Structures are given as C-alpha cells and as structure tokens.
Amino acid sequence: MTKEGKKPFYKKWWVWVAAIIVLFIIIPGGNDEVAEEVDEPEVVSEQVNTEPASNEVVADEDKDESNQEESEQKVKEESIPREHKSALKKAETYAKTLHMSKLGVYEQLTSEYGEGFPPESAQYAIDNIVFDWKENALKKAQTYAETMSMSDSAIYDQLISEYGEKFTPEEAQYAIDNLL
C-alpha cells in the first residue's frame, strides 16, 4: 500500500530520465547515416616547384624530408586496425549527435549492449577524438533545462552522475555557468 500524498515511482522525474538513458543504450547505432557522413581526414600533397632555384640542394633536402614524412604518415595510417578506425568514427557520431561525455562515449563503445568494441579500440577512439566536451555538457544541460524544466543543481547532478551523463565536474560547471 502507498502512503497518502506519496507519488508512485513511475511518476518521479528521475525514473523517466533513467528510462531515456536506458533507451539510448539499448538502441545501438541509432543513426548510421550520420556516421557515414563523417569524412576521413584528407591527405594534402605538397606542390613541388619545378623551376630551378639557387638553393636547389636545400630544396631537394626539404623535398626528401617531406616525402619521408608523407610516407611515414601513410604507413602509420595503414597500420591502424580497421576496428580502431571504426570506433573513432562511431565515437565522433555519439559526441556530435547525442552530445555525450567522453566517458559516456567510451562506455557506449565498449558496452555489450552498445557497440561491443574491444577496450583497445575504444581507447584509441577516445585518445584520438578531437571534441569540445564542455560544449557537449552545455548542449546536454540545455536539453534538460528545456525539456524537463530541471533546476541548475539537478542538471549539474545529472551531468556528473555515474548513472547519468558522466561529465567531469569541470565540464558540468561550465555548462551550468553558460546555461541561458
């Protein structure tokens, strides 16, 4: 029996937040089209000046060094396992479209209910992704403020919660400080 005035558990806000988070975890991939739109970094080759110069010996040395660096870069890119590259693409998708935290992305990549990448591939993705995590925290905070009308302290708690968004305290504070 329930006490008078006490809400049933399914009418509490945190139950709905947990349900939404569980749905994001259960529905893997979600938007593969977005993942395909992320372009691979382009390798730009240098144009070589064919006119003779007075410092042609120095130019040849620079050209040799440039060619060597390009070759090393290609070898390095080719030596990266396909699964590492796939994990990086998926991490970029999660960060860009779902505004997830770095730890949230890592856990989604390695989760058996998520992407199922091995920890090494997920760690490669986290080490190589270039993203503004504070801005992601702000976007997630704006979502909570607009859709759930949560207080700043509740949003902060949700952003740093190990059961919530898993942002760092610094990222969450940035979000709260810049929330409109």
N, C-alpha and C positions, 0 to 999 in steps of 0.2 A: 504494500500500500504506500501511496505517496502522501507526504505531509501537505497540508493546505498551503498554497502560495509557492510551493517549490515547483520549478519548471521540470518537465521530463527532459532526460538527457538529450534527446534529439532536437529540442528547441533551443539548445545553447549554441552560441556562435562558434565556439571552438570545435564543436563536433562537425559543423559544416566545413570549416577550414581544413580539418583533418581529412574529411571525405574528398575535398577537392584535390588535396595533395596526393592522396592515395590514387585518385583517378589519373593524375599526371604520371604516376609511377607505373600504374597498370597498363596504360595505353602507350606502348613503346613506339618510338619513332615519330609518330603523330603526323609529321609533315615532311615527307621525303622530298617533295618538290623543292622546298626551301634549301635542303641540303645540296641538291643538285645545282642550285643557283650560285653557291659559294664557289668562286673561281679559284683555281690554283694560282699561286704566285707566278708571275711571268718572269722569265729569264730574259733580260735585255742584253743583247750583244753589243759590244762597242764597235763603232765605225772606225775603220783604220784609214788613216790619211795616206794616200798612195803617192803624194808628192814628196820628192826627196827634200830632206831638211839638213841644215848644217849640223844638227846634233842627232844624226841618223843612228849612231851607235847607241845613244841613250834611249832613243825611241824604240829600237829593237829590243833592248833590255826590258823596257816597260811593257812592250807587247808580249814578250816571253812570260813575264810575271803575270800579266793579265790573262793570258791563255792558260797558264798553270792554275791560277785561281779559279777560272771558269771550269776547268777540268776537275779540280778538287770539289767544287760545288756540285757538279753533275754527279760525281761518284758518291758524294755524301747523300744527295737526294735519292739516288738509285739504291743506296744501301739501307734506306729507311724501310722497314717492313710495311707491306700494304695495310696491315691491320692497325699500325700506328697512325698512318695517314688517314684511314677511315675514322679512327677515334677522334682525331683532331677535327675533321670535318663535322662530325656529329657534335663535338663539344662547341664548336662555333655556332652551330644551329641552335643548340639549347641556350647558349648565352644570349644570342641575338633575338630569338623569337620568344622564349619563355622567361627571359631576364633572371636566369638562375645564378646562384652564387658559385664561386669556384669549387667549394666542397660539394655543393649540390650537384654540379655537373659531374664531378669525379664519381660520386656515389651512383648517379644515374648511369654513367658509362659502365661501371663495374657490377651493377645490380643484376642478379639473375632474373629479376622481373623487369629490368630495363633493357640495356643494350648487351650485357653479358661480355663486355670486352675484358681481356686479362688485365690485371693491375698494371703491368708494364706498359701496355698500350694506352691506358687511361692516364697514367703518369706522364707519358710522353706528350699526350694532348694537353694536359694541364701545364706542363713546363713550356710548351711552345705556343699556346694560345695568347694572342695579344688582345686584351679586352679591358674596358674600364668597369671594374667590379663595383665601384662606388656609384656609378651611373645606373648600373643594374639594380642596386639596392634602392636607389631613388625611384626608379620606374616601378619596382615591386611595391614600394611604400605607397606610391600614388594609386596603384591599383587597389590596395587595401583601404586607403582613405576614401576613394570614390565609390567602390562597390560595396564596402561593408561598413562605412562610416565609423571606423575604429579611431580610438584616441591615439595620440602620439606615443604614449607609453605602451599601449597594446601593440601598436605597429612595431615599435622597437623590439619588444619581447618576441614577436613573431619572426622578425628578421633574424635575430640571433639564436633562436631556439634550435636545439639539435633535432627537434621533431618538426620544425618549421622550415625556414629558408636557409639557415646555416651560414648567414653572412657574418663577417667579423664584427666585433663591437665598433671598430672604427668606421667600417662601411655603413653600418646601421645608423650610427650617429650622423654621418654625412647626410644620409637620406632624410633623417628627421630634421636636421638643420636646414635643409633645402626644400622641404615639403611645402607646397603652396596651399 
